[in-house]
Amino acid sequence: MIDVIRLGASRTSSVAPPVAPLVSPLVHRLLRLIWEEQTISRAEIARRADLSRSTVSDAVTTLLASGLVVETGVGESSGGRKPIVLAFRDDASVLVGVDIATSGVTVVLTDLRGRVQVTRALTHDVPGDPDGTRAVVETLIAACLREYGQPAVPLLGIGVSVPSPVDPRHPERMHPLSLPAWRGRHDLDGLATRFHAPVFIDNDANLGALAERWWGAARGVDDFTYIKLTTGVGSGHMIAGRIYRGGTGVAGEIGHLTIDPHGPPCNCGNRGCLGTYVGGDAVVARALALRPEYPSSRLASGMLTPSAVEAAALARDPLAVQVMREVAEALGIAVAGILNLLNPQLVILDGGMAGLEEQLLQPLRETVMRRTFVSAVASATIRSSTLGATGVALGAATLVLNAALYDPVLFPTLGSAAPRAALGATS
């Protein structure tokens, strides 16, 4: 369960908002159960939900009429008549997830089981070109829908990830330090009009954590931390199965955690923030500074990029290995603090550097072990993500799926299919 931030809303919508008047709470509850089980009989639903079979049958009639649930055949009998098996239709609608990163835009189109059907990505100067970025987002969404054959299959909603804290009370705003040229607003509200679908938005690290919780390394884990290493560094924290946002949505800005008060200046006005040691820009800057000490390094000349440093570290280049050791030390200080403070079961690292097991993760674990209260770290696992480059975009699509499974308003066929008696309508 998470909080869902929808554009056009004045506040955060709870994962379990007041049930829409067009759909009964029971229909809503059984829809979620059938989605979770994928296939289940009416008798099993009655047993799980502690309901009479006639009550379940009435609700299932509504779900069948909506097209979200179908009968798939006869199941095994445990004695008596064989049950009819119900299944959730994963292809009844599609979801779109958008990841707006500093280096470009990634869009995925998924079914209602989070399976990616279409992917589109384009490198773009997101920090410097807000209008162009918005145009890229629209172009890529349209391309995904066109390839999949939409509007034959309805679009349920669009989730958007932004590289900025998102205040649930003001979801239209972005922090001015994150993307200064955007002037504190993402202005993505027009996507709802263009594509005739609701739009939900959240911070990129929060959505990375959401993707891990539903589909990745954190399935079944209620308390974990997700750390995203890209141009900068951010984190998402799942506590008791919910994203922790803090008082104004800024929780997780680990990049501005002070590692050394006498360290290099940060764009936030402080010195020695984690982001000045960790992340793509910091890695390149440190490699450039160390070049004179490693004349035989493959990085000793030419243009440097984060991916070039990562590749050199993988090849055990001495300059790159030294850079990664320093990254591991700085990141380890921050992770140790998180473990001591929140005691998560799991820490997941995402981004290019996260794949450097020997060069980054192992020294990171050693730093963490030295700096944590032993019982806090003993049960904590530190590992890399396996969701790949589309993980955050998948998290954005999952934001919509999560909202739909808890708010039947987003399933228009469910509302139109519900019989009047079940809806509580008056004649």
N, C-alpha and C positions, 0 to 999 in steps of 0.2 A: 504494500500500500504506500502510495506517495501522494504528495500534494501536486495539483495540476494547475499551471498558470496559463490562463486562456486570454488571448488578446481581445480587447473590447470589454473585458470584465474589470470591475473596480477593485476586486479583491481576489485572493487565491480561492479557487474552487476546491473543496475537499474531495478526496478520492471517493468518499461516501456522502455525496451531497443529498439534499432532500430529494426523494424520488420524484421524477417528473409525473405530473398528474395523469398523463396519457398511458402510463405503464404501471401496473401494480407492483408492489414490492416483491411479491412472490415470483412473478414472471422474471423480474430483474434478478432475483437470487438464483433461480434455476438456470438462467442463461449463463451466469458466471460458473455454476457448478458443471454444466455440460461442457463449457469451454475448457475448464481445468481437466476434466476427465477425458475429453475428446470423444469417447464413445461410452454410453451408459444406457441402461434400460429404465423404463418408468418405475419398475418395482425397486430398483436400486436407488433411484432418486428418492422415492418415498421412504425407504429405509434410512438413507443418509440424512434427509431433511426432517425426518420424524413427522411425516404428513400422511394423510390418507391417500389411497390410490386415485380416488375420484378427484381430489383437489389437485394432485399432480397432473392428472389427465387433462383437466381444464386448462391449466397453465401451459402444458406442452402443446395443446391445440393452437394457442396463440403463437408460440414459438415456431411451430411448423408453418403456420400461415405467413409468418414474416420472412421465410426463406433462410433464416439464420441456422435453423436446425432441420435435419432430414432424418427419415427412417432409412436405415441401411441394411436391413435384413433381420434374420432370426438368430438370437444368441443361444448359448448353451443353457439347458434347464437344470435347476438344482432340485427338481421334483415338481411335477405338474406341467402346465403349458409352457412352451418355450417363449421367452420374452422377445419383443421387438426392440432392436437396438437403435438408439438415437445417436446422431453424430452432429457435432458443430461444423458448419460449413466454413472452412477457412478461406474459401474463395468468394464469399458473399460480398465482400467489399475489399478495397485496397487502402493502404495507408502510405503517406509520403513523409519521409524524414529528411530534414535539411541540416547540414553541418556547415555553418559559416565560420571558417577558420581564418587566421591571419594570412595564410598562404593561398587561399582559394575556397571554393564551394564544392561540397559533395552532396548529392541527392540520391536517396534510395527509395524504391517503391517496394512495399512488402505486402504479403497477404495478412490475414488475421491471426496467423501463427508466428509472425515475425520472420518468415522466410523471405529473403531478398529476391525479388523477381527481376528488377532492373536497377542498374546503377549508372549514374552520370557524374562526372567530376570535371572541374575546370580550374586551372591555376589563375589567380587574379590578385590584383593589388587591393585586397579588402581594406586595409587601414587607410589607404590614400584615396579610394574611389568608392564612396558609399552609393552614389547613384548607379554606377556601373555594376556594383555588386548586387544591388536589388534586381537589375535587369538580368544578370546571370542567374540569379535564383529562379526567376520566373521562366527563363528559357530552359533551364535544366529540368524544372518540374514539368513543364509542358512536354519536353522530349520524353521523359519517363512515362507520362500518361499516354502519349501517342504510341510509343512502342508497345505498351502493354495492351492497348486497344480500348482504353477508357474513352468515352463514357459508357461502354457496354457494361462495365462493372463500376458501381458507384465508388466515388472517393469519400472515405469516411472523415478524413481530417488531415491536416498538415502540422507536423511538429517541427520546430525550428530551434537549433542550438546556436547560441551567440557566445563569443569570447569575452564575456562581461558578466559581472554579478547582475542578477535580475531581482528587483524588489517586487514581491507579490502584490504590494499595494499600488505599484506603478509599473506594470509590465511593459509599458511602451517606452520606458527609459532605459538607457545604458549608462554605465559609469563613464564619465568624461575622460578618465585616464586610460581606459581600455582602448578606445578608438577615438582619439581626439577629433579627427575630421568628421566624424558622424554627429558631432555636436549634441551628444547625450541622448539621441533618439535613433531607434532602428528603422522606424517608418515602414514596417512590414505589414501593417494592417490591411493594405490593399490586396494581399494574397487571398484573403477570404472572399472578396468580391470577384477577383479574377477567376478563381477556381471553384467558387460556390461550395466552400467547405470551411468549417471552423479551423482556427489557427491557434496553436499552443506554443509557448516559448519557455526556454529555460537556459541556464548556464551550461556550457559545454561539459565541464567536469561532472556536474550533476547528472547529465544525460549519459555520460560514459559510465557512471556508477549504475544508473538504471539498466543500461544494456547488459552490464555484467551480472546484475541481480536476476534478470529474466532469462538471459541466454548464454552467459559466459561463465567465468571462473567462480562467481559468487552465488550461483544457484543454490538455494537452501541456506545461505548465510545471511543472518539478520544484521550483523554488526561488522562493517568493513569500511576501509578507506580506499578510494580510487584516486590515483595521482596521474595527471596528464602532463607529459613532457613534450612540449612542442617548441614554438618560439620562446614561450615563457613556461611557467609551471602553475598548475592549479589543482585543486582537489575537490572531490565530492565525498561526503560522509553519510553512510547509511547507518542509522541507529535504530534498533528495534524494528527493522524493516521499512523505515521511512527516511527519506532524504532530510538531513538536518540543514536548515536554512539560516538559523539565527534570527535575531529580531527584525532585521531589514533585508534579509536575503543575501548577505555578504559572507556568510560562513563558507569556509573552504578556500579563502584567498591565501593559500599557503605561500605563494610567491612573495608575499610581503611580510613573512615571518623573519625577524632579525636573526641572522646567523652570527654576524660580527658587527657590533656597533661602530667599529672603526673601519669597516669595509668600504667598498666602492659605492658611489652614490646611486640611488635608484630613482626612477621617474616619479615615484610617489613622494619624494622629498626626504626620505630617510636614507640611511647608509647600511650597507651590508645585508640587504634583504636576500632571501633565498634565490629570488629571480635573477640576481646579479651574479650568481654562481652556477645556476642550473637552468637548462633550457637552451634552445638552439643558438640564440644570439650570444649568450654568455659563453657557450662552448667555443664558438668561433673566435670570440674576443680573447679567450684564454689561450687558445692554440696560436693565435697571432703573436701574443705576448711571449710565448715560450719558444717561438721559432729559432731565435739566435742560439739557444742552448742545445738545439737538436739539428745541426746542419745536414745530417745524413737522413733525416726523416723524409718520407714521401710527401709530407705536408710542408716541407721547408720552403717551397716556392709555389707561385700560382695562386689562383683564387680559392678561398676556403668556403665551404658550406657545411652545415651540420651533418648532412649525409656523408660528405667526404671524410669528416673526422670519425664518424661512426664506422665507416668501412675500414679506415686505417686502424682503428682500435680492434676491430674484428681480426685484422691481419697482424695484430700484435706490434704495430708501429710504436716505438718508444714514446714519441711525443703524444700521440693520441691516447696511449695507455695512461700516461701521467695526467692528462686532462680528465680522463674518466675516473681516476683515483680521487682527484680533487672534487669532482662532481659527486662521487659516492660519499665522500666525507661530509660535504655540505648537506646533501640530501639525507644522509644518515642522521645528522643532528635533528633535522626537522621530523623525520619519521619516528625517531626515538621519543621526541616530545609528544607526538600523536599517540604513540603506544602507552606512554606513561599517563597521559591525560584521559584518553577515551577507551583504551584497552580493546581495540578491534580484534576480531578473530583473524582477519586477513587484510593484507595491503596489496593492491594490484597496481602495477606500473604500466602505463600505456605510452605509446610514441616510439620513434625510431630507436632511441637509446635503450628502451626497456628490453629489447631483444639481446642485449649484450650481457649474457649470463656471467661469464668469467670476468669480464672487464668492468662491469658495473654492479650487477646484482650481488655477486659474492662479496666484494669489498663493502658494499652497502650493508649487507647483513652483519658483517664483522663490526662495522661502526655502530650499528644499532645495538648489537649485543653488549658492547662496551658501555653504552650510554643509557640502558634501560634498567628499570627495576626487574629483576630476573623473572618473577612470576607473571609480569605483564607481557613479556616477550616470548615466554616459553611456549605458549600455545598459538602464537601468531605466525602466520605464513606470509612471506614476501615473495611475490611472483609476478611474472609479466602477463599481460592480457593476450588472449588468443583470438580476439574478434577482428583484428586487422584494421585496415585504414577506414573502413566504413562503420566502425563500432559506434562512434558518437552519432552519426546519422541514423543508425539503427535504433539507438536510444531515443532519438527524437521521434521516430515513428512509434516506438513503444509508448512514449508519453501519450499519444493519441489512443492507442489500444487500451492502455490502462484506464484512461478517462471513459472510453466507451463501455468497457466492461462494468464500470461502476455507475454510469450515467446513461440510461437508455435513450435519452433525448438524441444522442448521437447516432442511433440506429433508426433512421426514418421509417424503414419498412416494419420495424417492430411496433412503433406507435400506430401506424396505419393498419396493421394486421390485428391489433388487440380488439376483441369484441367489447361492446359497450358495457356489458355486465362486469367484465373483468377489469375494465378501466375505472370503474366507479363513476361513470357518467350518468347524468340524470336525463330522463326523457323530456 
